[in-house]
Structures are given as structure tokens and as C-alpha cells.
Amino acid sequence: MIVLKYLFNALIFPGALFTILAGFLLSGLDRKVIARMQRRIGPPLAQPVYDFFKLAGKENIVPAAANVTAYKLAPVLSFVSLAFIMVFIPIFSFSAFSSKADLIVILYLITIPGVALIIGGSASGSPYGAIGISREMVTMMSYELPFVLVLLAVAKKAGGDQLVFSLKEIGEWQAVNGSMLLHWSMIPAALAMLLVIPAEVGTQPFDVAEAETEICEGPLCEYSGAPLAVFKLSTCMKMFIMTGLFTAMFLGGIRTGFAGTDAILFVLICCVVTILCITTIHAITARLRIQHLFQFYWTYVTLLALVSLVLVWFGL
């Protein structure tokens, strides 16, 4: 029974299937709201689902110059790493799996899709892929520093005299002391996290690695068919995972008493966070140059996260 429970959590809820469906919803909502902001009707909410199955049904053409094994393995690696992250993120009172180092595990797992994109781009043998992977590496180095500082600030605030990396314990702390957003010292960290999310997901204006109008989607230039569909699916999943991580870290402590109600409320909050930090920024800004992206994250965003870390370190 325990094995079946873990399989259910990993494959159905809150693991792969739940993450895929919620990711499709957030991606469709993002496209719909952007269209409305631009006075267009926009696609239906289910458009990402249609796009996925349409791509999956097309022919998969492998470039002659590609390293076939790495080329085909990269999208699978990206998907598998993301499929298991939600198991570590508590959905308010429901926690499928908890350890003393949830945040550290998530930090490692969330990095794998970026690494998989680099592997796939380099294995494709395309010059556009080579440019894209260099941009992806710089982008990852840009947002990882403020991301780590945000995680440390949250861990210190919830732990007091020590660092707490368990998201379940962080949620329990918020249930007693109120959500992190209600503590003024954590507001800069929350703002920094909201700015990290679109870069981690790879949406405009931080989509410099793909940049369709410049380098023809960079690392994904030579991908087609099912492998490209899996990469696109990974982007949708990452959108839900990052907004879900923000919800767990800064808006935790909510207790409805039912896993189903918790899941619905959790997804609704993720929808709001998506509109705030992904859709709105996408609609009002143009793509950044790579040097501007690096400068932005290592100055303004890092400073916001560092301010919160210093404040909580002094007990404020």
C-alpha cells in the first residue's frame, strides 16, 4: 500500500499528471490574458493542449550532425526532473513527501531542465543552438544568485536561530505566525522571487536563449515532433512549479482541511501569481539584451533578496 501511495503521488497527484494539467491551464491563461490586454480575442484556454498533441503527432527529424543519444535524451531529462518537483511542494495542508532539505532538492531539480536545454542545443549541431546555449548559461548564472538568496531568507525567517529547508515546516510556521507576505522584512524577497519566476520559466522579456526573431529558438531550432512537444510541455510545467513554490513559501499556512479544496485554492493562487509576474511583464516589456539581463539580476533583484536576508538575519 505504501508503494502504491508513493506511485500515486509521483504519477498522479501532486506529481506528473496534476502538474501537467495545471501547467496547461496556466499557459493557456497567460496567452488568453495577454491577448485581452492587446485587445485581441486570443486562443482558447485549452490551446496549449492542442499544440502539444499536434506537435507530438508530427514527424521527428533528427539532424545529420546531431549526437542522437543526447539529442533524444535531453527533453526526457527535462520532463522527468520537473515531474517529481511537485511531490516536494506542499499544497497547503496536504504534503505528499517532506524532508529536512526540500528547498535544496528543489533547487537542484529545477536546474536540470536548463541543463537539459543546453545538452539538447549542443547535441543538435546547429550554430543557432550554440548561440542559444551560451545565452542560457548566462541567464542561469544571472537568476540563480537572487534565487538562492530568497530561499535562504525564507529558511532563516521560518527557522529563527537556524535555517529550515523543509517546506512543510515553513508552511506550519506560517500557519502560526501568518504568511511571509505579512512580514515586512520578507516583502523585498517576495518581489525578488516574482522577478526570478519569468526568467526561470523563460518568458519574455527574459527569453534571450530562444529569441525566435533573432536566433530561431536557439537550442530548440533543430527540434521537431514529440521531442519539441516535450520541451514545450516542460515550460508549462515549470510555470506551475515556480508559481507553486512562491505560493508555498510566501502564502503558506492556509488550512481548509480537504486535499481537493486545498488543490483548487492552490491552483487559483498560482493563476493570480502567473498573471502578476509572467503575463503582465510579458505584455508591457520587450526582450532584454543578454548583458542587460545579467546586470538587472545581479544588481536590483539580488539587492532585493539580500535586503530581506540581512533583515531576517538580525531578527527583524
C-alpha positions as CSV (number, residue, x, y, z in Angstrom):
1,M,0.0,0.0,0.0
2,I,2.8,2.4,0.8
3,V,4.4,1.7,-2.6
4,L,1.1,2.4,-4.3
5,K,0.7,5.6,-2.4
6,Y,4.1,6.8,-3.5
7,L,3.4,5.9,-7.1
8,F,0.0,7.7,-7.0
9,N,1.7,10.8,-5.5
10,A,4.5,10.7,-8.1
11,L,2.5,9.9,-11.2
12,I,-1.0,11.4,-10.5
13,F,-1.3,13.9,-7.6
14,P,0.5,16.1,-6.8
15,G,3.1,14.7,-9.3
16,A,3.2,14.4,-13.0
17,L,-0.4,14.4,-14.2
18,F,-1.5,17.2,-11.8
19,T,1.5,19.3,-12.7
20,I,0.9,18.8,-16.5
21,L,-2.8,19.8,-16.3
22,A,-2.1,22.8,-14.1
23,G,0.7,23.8,-16.3
24,F,-1.5,23.7,-19.4
25,L,-4.1,25.8,-17.5
26,L,-1.6,28.5,-16.6
27,S,-0.1,28.6,-20.0
28,G,-3.5,28.9,-21.6
29,L,-4.5,31.6,-19.1
30,D,-1.2,33.5,-19.8
31,R,-1.9,33.6,-23.6
32,K,-5.6,34.5,-23.1
33,V,-4.9,37.4,-20.8
34,I,-2.1,38.8,-23.0
35,A,-4.5,38.7,-25.9
36,R,-7.1,40.6,-23.9
37,M,-4.6,43.2,-22.8
38,Q,-3.7,43.7,-26.5
39,R,-7.5,43.9,-27.5
40,R,-7.5,40.5,-29.2
41,I,-9.8,37.6,-28.6
42,G,-6.9,35.2,-28.2
43,P,-6.8,31.4,-28.3
44,P,-9.0,29.2,-26.1
45,L,-7.7,28.2,-22.7
46,A,-7.1,24.6,-23.9
47,Q,-4.8,25.8,-26.8
48,P,-1.6,24.5,-25.1
49,V,-3.1,21.1,-25.0
50,Y,-4.0,21.2,-28.7
51,D,-0.5,22.5,-29.5
52,F,1.1,19.7,-27.5
53,F,-0.8,16.9,-29.3
54,K,-0.3,18.5,-32.7
55,L,3.4,18.7,-32.2
56,A,3.6,15.2,-30.7
57,G,1.9,13.8,-33.9
58,K,4.4,15.4,-36.3
59,E,7.5,13.8,-37.8
60,N,10.6,13.8,-35.6
61,I,13.5,14.9,-37.8
62,V,17.0,14.3,-36.3
63,P,19.7,16.5,-37.9
64,A,22.5,14.6,-39.6
65,A,25.1,16.4,-37.5
66,A,23.4,15.6,-34.2
67,N,24.5,13.4,-31.3
68,V,21.4,11.2,-31.5
69,T,21.6,9.9,-27.9
70,A,22.0,13.3,-26.2
71,Y,19.6,14.9,-28.7
72,K,16.8,12.5,-27.8
73,L,17.6,12.2,-24.1
74,A,17.6,16.0,-23.3
75,P,13.8,16.5,-23.4
76,V,13.1,13.4,-21.4
77,L,15.6,14.5,-18.7
78,S,13.8,17.9,-18.6
79,F,10.4,16.3,-18.2
80,V,11.3,13.7,-15.6
81,S,13.1,16.2,-13.3
82,L,10.0,18.6,-13.4
83,A,7.5,15.7,-12.9
84,F,8.9,15.0,-9.4
85,I,9.4,18.5,-8.1
86,M,5.7,19.0,-7.1
87,V,6.0,16.0,-4.8
88,F,8.2,18.1,-2.5
89,I,5.9,21.2,-2.6
90,P,3.1,21.1,0.0
91,I,-0.3,22.1,-1.3
92,F,-1.2,24.0,1.9
93,S,-2.2,21.3,4.4
94,F,-1.5,18.4,2.0
95,S,2.1,17.2,1.8
96,A,2.9,14.2,-0.3
97,F,6.5,14.0,0.8
98,S,8.6,16.1,3.1
99,S,12.3,16.0,4.1
100,K,14.6,18.3,6.0
101,A,16.1,19.6,2.7
102,D,13.1,20.2,0.4
103,L,14.3,23.6,-0.8
104,I,17.8,22.2,-1.6
105,V,16.4,19.3,-3.5
106,I,14.1,21.6,-5.5
107,L,17.0,24.0,-6.2
108,Y,18.9,21.1,-7.8
109,L,15.9,19.6,-9.7
110,I,14.7,23.0,-11.1
111,T,18.2,23.5,-12.6
112,I,18.1,20.2,-14.6
113,P,15.7,21.5,-17.3
114,G,18.1,24.4,-18.1
115,V,21.0,21.9,-18.3
116,A,18.9,19.6,-20.5
117,L,18.2,22.5,-22.8
118,I,22.0,23.2,-23.0
119,I,22.6,19.5,-23.7
120,G,20.0,19.3,-26.4
121,G,21.1,22.6,-28.1
122,S,24.8,21.5,-28.1
123,A,23.8,18.0,-29.4
124,S,21.8,19.4,-32.3
125,G,24.9,20.6,-34.1
126,S,23.2,23.9,-35.0
127,P,25.1,27.2,-34.9
128,Y,21.8,28.8,-33.6
129,G,21.8,26.2,-30.8
130,A,25.4,27.1,-29.9
131,I,24.4,30.8,-29.5
132,G,21.3,29.8,-27.6
133,I,23.1,27.6,-25.1
134,S,25.7,30.3,-24.3
135,R,22.8,32.7,-23.6
136,E,21.1,30.0,-21.5
137,M,24.2,29.6,-19.3
138,V,24.5,33.3,-18.7
139,T,20.7,33.5,-17.9
140,M,21.0,30.7,-15.4
141,M,24.0,32.3,-13.7
142,S,22.0,35.6,-13.6
143,Y,18.9,34.5,-11.7
144,E,20.4,31.7,-9.6
145,L,22.1,34.1,-7.2
146,P,19.0,36.0,-6.2
147,F,17.0,32.8,-6.2
148,V,19.4,31.2,-3.7
149,L,19.3,34.4,-1.5
150,V,15.5,34.3,-1.5
151,L,15.5,30.6,-0.4
152,L,18.0,31.5,2.4
153,A,15.8,34.4,3.6
154,V,12.7,32.2,3.8
155,A,14.7,29.4,5.6
156,K,16.1,31.9,8.1
157,K,12.8,33.6,8.8
158,A,11.0,30.3,9.4
159,G,13.9,28.8,11.4
160,G,14.8,31.7,13.7
161,D,18.2,30.7,15.1
162,Q,18.7,28.1,12.4
163,L,17.9,27.5,8.7
164,V,14.8,25.5,7.9
165,F,14.7,24.0,4.4
166,S,11.6,21.9,4.9
167,L,8.6,23.4,3.1
168,K,6.3,21.5,5.4
169,E,7.8,23.2,8.4
170,I,7.8,26.5,6.6
171,G,4.1,26.1,6.0
172,E,3.5,25.2,9.6
173,W,5.4,28.3,10.7
174,Q,3.2,30.4,8.5
175,A,0.1,28.7,9.9
176,V,1.1,30.0,13.3
177,N,2.8,33.3,12.5
178,G,0.9,34.4,9.3
179,S,2.1,34.2,5.7
180,M,5.5,35.5,4.8
181,L,4.0,38.3,2.8
182,L,2.5,39.7,6.1
183,H,6.0,40.3,7.5
184,W,7.5,43.5,6.1
185,S,11.1,42.1,6.2
186,M,10.1,39.5,3.6
187,I,8.4,41.8,1.1
188,P,11.7,42.5,-0.8
189,A,12.4,38.8,-1.1
190,A,8.9,38.2,-2.4
191,L,9.4,40.9,-5.1
192,A,12.7,39.3,-6.0
193,M,11.1,35.9,-6.3
194,L,8.4,37.3,-8.5
195,L,11.1,38.6,-10.8
196,V,13.0,35.3,-10.8
197,I,10.0,33.3,-11.9
198,P,9.7,34.6,-15.5
199,A,13.5,34.2,-16.1
200,E,13.3,30.6,-14.7
201,V,10.4,29.8,-17.0
202,G,12.0,31.6,-19.9
203,T,9.2,34.0,-20.9
204,Q,9.5,37.5,-22.4
205,P,11.5,39.7,-21.6
206,F,13.9,37.0,-20.3
207,D,13.6,34.6,-23.3
208,V,17.0,35.6,-24.7
209,A,18.2,32.0,-25.0
210,E,15.4,31.2,-27.5
211,A,14.7,34.6,-29.1
212,E,12.6,33.4,-32.0
213,T,13.1,36.6,-34.1
214,E,16.9,36.6,-33.6
215,I,18.2,33.0,-33.4
216,C,15.2,30.9,-34.4
217,E,14.5,29.5,-30.9
218,G,18.2,28.8,-30.3
219,P,18.7,25.4,-28.6
220,L,15.3,24.3,-29.9
221,C,16.0,25.3,-33.5
222,E,16.5,21.8,-34.8
223,Y,13.9,20.1,-32.7
224,S,10.6,18.9,-34.1
225,G,7.8,16.4,-33.4
226,A,7.5,14.7,-30.0
227,P,10.9,16.0,-28.5
228,L,9.9,19.6,-29.2
229,A,6.4,18.9,-27.7
230,V,8.1,17.6,-24.5
231,F,10.3,20.7,-24.2
232,K,7.2,22.9,-24.7
233,L,5.4,20.8,-22.1
234,S,8.3,21.3,-19.7
235,T,7.9,25.1,-20.0
236,C,4.2,24.8,-19.0
237,M,5.1,22.6,-16.0
238,K,7.8,24.9,-14.9
239,M,5.4,27.8,-14.9
240,F,3.2,25.9,-12.4
241,I,6.1,24.7,-10.3
242,M,7.6,28.1,-9.9
243,T,4.4,29.9,-9.0
244,G,3.5,26.9,-6.7
245,L,6.9,27.3,-5.0
246,F,6.2,31.0,-4.5
247,T,2.8,30.2,-3.0
248,A,4.2,27.6,-0.6
249,M,7.0,29.9,0.5
250,F,5.2,33.2,0.9
251,L,1.4,32.4,1.0
252,G,1.5,29.1,3.0
253,G,-0.3,28.4,6.2
254,I,-3.8,28.2,4.7
255,R,-5.7,25.2,6.0
256,T,-9.0,24.1,4.6
257,G,-8.9,20.5,5.9
258,F,-9.5,18.9,2.5
259,A,-6.9,18.0,-0.1
260,G,-9.2,18.7,-3.0
261,T,-10.2,22.1,-1.7
262,D,-6.5,22.9,-1.0
263,A,-5.6,21.9,-4.5
264,I,-8.2,24.1,-6.1
265,L,-7.3,27.1,-4.0
266,F,-3.6,26.5,-4.6
267,V,-4.1,26.5,-8.4
268,L,-6.2,29.6,-8.3
269,I,-3.5,31.5,-6.3
270,C,-0.9,30.2,-8.9
271,C,-3.1,31.7,-11.6
272,V,-3.0,35.1,-9.9
273,V,0.7,34.9,-9.4
274,T,1.1,33.9,-13.1
275,I,-0.8,37.0,-14.3
276,L,1.2,39.3,-12.0
277,C,4.7,38.1,-12.6
278,I,4.6,36.5,-16.1
279,T,1.7,37.8,-18.1
280,T,1.9,41.4,-17.1
281,I,5.7,41.7,-17.5
282,H,5.4,39.9,-20.9
283,A,2.7,42.3,-22.1
284,I,4.5,45.5,-21.2
285,T,8.2,44.8,-21.9
286,A,10.4,43.9,-24.8
287,R,13.1,41.3,-24.8
288,L,16.2,42.3,-22.9
289,R,19.7,42.0,-24.3
290,I,21.8,39.4,-22.5
291,Q,24.1,41.9,-20.8
292,H,21.1,43.9,-19.6
293,L,19.5,40.8,-18.2
294,F,22.7,39.8,-16.3
295,Q,23.1,43.4,-14.9
296,F,19.4,43.5,-13.9
297,Y,19.5,40.3,-11.8
298,W,22.9,40.8,-10.3
299,T,22.1,44.4,-9.1
300,Y,18.4,45.2,-8.5
301,V,17.0,41.7,-8.0
302,T,20.0,40.5,-5.9
303,L,19.8,43.6,-3.8
304,L,16.1,43.0,-3.0
305,A,16.8,39.4,-1.9
306,L,19.9,40.5,0.1
307,V,17.9,43.2,1.9
308,S,15.4,40.6,3.2
309,L,18.2,38.1,4.1
310,V,20.0,40.8,6.2
311,L,16.8,41.9,7.9
312,V,15.8,38.4,8.9
313,W,19.4,37.6,10.0
314,F,19.1,40.4,12.5
315,G,15.7,39.1,13.7
316,L,13.5,41.7,12.1
